[in-house]
């Protein structure tokens, strides 16, 4: 696909079935970006030697967005930092 395509352009050119095929391909074979594919290949080679680790666990891509911290969690971090600074 050419750079500068809009979402509407992609929707016109790619069927839902083709999108599912690409999603299945990237799930099994890794990302389409050449730089990230090298990392994926390394992760696939190393993962069998690590206990309870999948290649996806070793990848920077794709990661789930971190969950937002609760006010209690933020308060706890600030209190821990204050206690640490008080000891020093």
C-alpha positions in Angstrom: 0.0 0.0 0.0 1.3 3.4 -0.9 2.1 6.0 1.8 -0.5 8.7 2.2 -3.5 6.4 1.9 -6.4 7.3 4.0 -8.5 4.8 6.0 -11.3 5.2 3.4 -8.8 4.3 0.6 -7.8 1.2 2.4 -11.4 0.2 3.1 -12.2 0.5 -0.6 -9.2 -1.6 -1.6 -9.0 -4.3 1.1 -11.9 -6.7 1.7 -12.8 -7.9 5.2 -11.6 -11.4 4.3 -8.3 -10.1 3.1 -7.9 -8.1 6.3 -8.5 -11.3 8.3 -5.9 -13.1 6.2 -3.3 -10.4 6.9 -4.1 -10.4 10.6 -3.6 -14.2 10.7 -0.4 -13.9 8.8 1.1 -11.3 11.1 -0.1 -13.3 14.2 1.9 -16.3 13.0 4.8 -14.7 11.1 5.3 -11.4 12.9 5.1 -7.8 11.9 5.4 -6.6 8.3 7.9 -3.9 9.2 11.4 -5.1 8.2 13.2 -3.7 11.3 10.7 -5.3 13.7 10.8 -8.6 11.8 14.4 -9.0 12.7 13.5 -8.6 16.4 10.6 -11.0 15.9 13.0 -13.6 14.4 15.4 -13.3 17.3 12.5 -13.6 19.8 11.2 -16.7 18.0 14.7 -18.2 18.1 15.3 -17.5 21.8 11.8 -18.2 23.3 12.1 -22.0 23.2 15.1 -21.8 25.6 13.2 -19.8 28.2 10.6 -21.2 30.6 7.0 -20.1 30.0 7.9 -17.4 27.5 6.5 -16.8 24.1 8.1 -14.7 21.3 5.5 -12.0 21.9 6.6 -11.7 25.5 10.0 -10.7 24.3 8.8 -8.1 21.7 8.4 -4.4 22.1 5.6 -4.8 19.5 2.7 -5.1 19.9 2.2 -4.4 23.6 -1.1 -3.8 25.3 -1.6 -0.3 26.5 -0.8 0.0 30.2 -3.8 0.3 32.5 -4.2 3.7 34.0 -3.0 4.0 37.6 -5.6 4.4 40.3 -5.3 7.4 42.7 -4.4 4.9 45.4 -1.5 3.5 43.4 -0.2 7.0 42.6 -0.5 7.9 46.3 1.4 4.8 47.2 4.3 5.5 44.8 4.5 9.1 46.1 4.5 7.9 49.8 7.2 5.3 49.0 9.4 8.0 47.4 8.8 10.3 50.3 9.9 7.6 52.8 13.0 6.8 50.8 14.0 10.5 50.6 13.4 10.8 54.3 15.8 7.9 55.1 18.6 9.5 52.9 
